[in-house]
Amino acid sequence: MTAGGAGPTLVLVLAVAVLAGCGVILLLERSLTRILLGVLLLGNGVNLLILLGGRSGGAPVVGTGPVDRMSDPLAQAMVLTAIVITFGFTAFLLAVAYRSWYLTGDDEVPDDLEDRQIIHRAEQYEAAAVDRGGEGPGSDPEQVDPEPARRRLRRGRGDGTS
């Protein structure tokens, strides 16, 4: 907040944007560790956003100063509640990530069996695509398979076993 209590500074607004943006990007990953980090970053960004929405000022204790110069206690209470909720959700995600690592040896979210069947059926009925650019599948960046080699090997049989 600014010294006069006029509102948030640009640095704090940019901090909210960076925390929320990085958190959303990490949430879209397949690794549970990265999803956990994304939840933490997004939670901190939302907490800072809630604090920026409240009025800045003195301590919100009745009798210590004029009421119009007190900070907003509702925003502070909401942030404390959000911190507890984020902590509980983080503990749950840690337990899920540990269980996944214990059972499978990695923390990657597996593909759904029904999704694999839909992809397999779509590949069966798919018409051959014509390469109109002439560069071939190896040199066209839109045609390169971005999946890691480990997942490609697991998907080979299509029944979920390797």
Stockholm file with secondary structure:
# STOCKHOLM 1.0

chainA/1-162         MTAGGAGPTLVLVLAVAVLAGCGVILLLERSLTRILLGVLLLGNGVNLLILLGGRSGGAPVVGTGPVDRMSDPLAQAMVLTAIVITFGFTAFLLAVAYRSWYLTGDDEVPDDLEDRQIIHRAEQYEAAAVDRGGEGPGSDPEQVDPEPARRRLRRGRGDGTS
#=GR chainA/1-162 SS CCTTSSCCCHHHHHHHHHHHHHHHHHHTSSBHHHHHHHHHHHHHHHHHHHHHHSCCCBCCCTTSSCGGGBCCHHHHHHHHHHHHHHHHHHHHHHHHHHHHHHHHSSCBCCCCHHHHHHHHHHHHSCCCCCCSSSSCTTTCTTSSCCSCHHHHHHTTSSSSCC
#=GC SS_cons         CCTTSSCCCHHHHHHHHHHHHHHHHHHTSSBHHHHHHHHHHHHHHHHHHHHHHSCCCBCCCTTSSCGGGBCCHHHHHHHHHHHHHHHHHHHHHHHHHHHHHHHHSSCBCCCCHHHHHHHHHHHHSCCCCCCSSSSCTTTCTTSSCCSCHHHHHHTTSSSSCC
//
